């Protein structure tokens, strides 16, 4: 409800007519580039998911990984923080649901770690955020802790041992965790670039570094506050807050954020919905 209230308040403050006007004037080249990156976005997610599944069972096929990932998109669409994507664990026949669920958790945690770490870097480097010195100090401490944890994960076998026990996969090694984090990094970079492209579609004057830092700050906030379906409302409110403070109009920031939602959440959910419905219809009752 809070997220919906934020979304309605934003639309009312900007006005629908203004949003339609700025959309009509958007640079189609940037819009198409952001849309094209959805292919790479999904490909990285599929590759990472397949990689994690094969740690537990080398016989898991790419088709299985693709189908379960696709089914997870509509499940994530209707849940706060897209937590419903965990439901893809029910659609991998080569592994037990318990083991698949644990792999989904590893998938999500590695992505969240990257988002939080790089998001803090972006937020701390972004000008005009209005953060108090105490809050900045707290964020710097959090960033240092995340960096220490990531470094520890990459140089010490202890974290991989925890992952091995959690996933019940004796084959899980330190290199697997490192590769999962790297793939998460590529995934993160892709949707940051998408966001920057969409902002530049409406305002080509915004600096690349500023828009990148603002985009990272938006993703950080929506990850910390997973309270809305598909993160809708939280993302738009954060985008208006961070971008408007750095010279981008509220209408441009809102539309860029909303289009990012349609591209990265709406389209994959529509692609996966027929597969989800077909799979559920085939299940014995």
GIWO-V111980 format. One line per field, one symbol per residue. phi: phi as a letter, one per 40 degrees, with the letter a starting at -180 (. if undefined). burial: # if it has 16 or more other C-alpha atoms within 10 Angstrom, else .. A space follows every 10 residues. Layout:
phi=???
burial=???
//
This chain:
phi=.ccccccccc ccccgccccc cccccccccc cccccccdcc dccccccccc ccccccaccc cccccccccc cccccccbbd gfcccdcccc bbccbccccc dcccccdccc ccdccccccc cccccccgcg ccdccccccc cccccccccc ccccbbcccc cccccccfbd ccbccccccc ccccccccdc cccdcccccc ccaccccccc cccccccccc ccccbcbbcg gchccccccc cccccbgbcc cccccccccc ccccbccdcc cccdcccccc ccccb
burial=..#..##..# #.......#. .##..##..# #..##.##.. ##.####### ######...# ...####### ########## ########## ##.##.#.## #######..# ########## ####.#..#. ........#. ..#..##..# ..##....## #.##..#.#. .###.###.# ########## ########## ####.#...# ########## ###..##### ########## ######.### ########## #########. .##.##.... .....
//
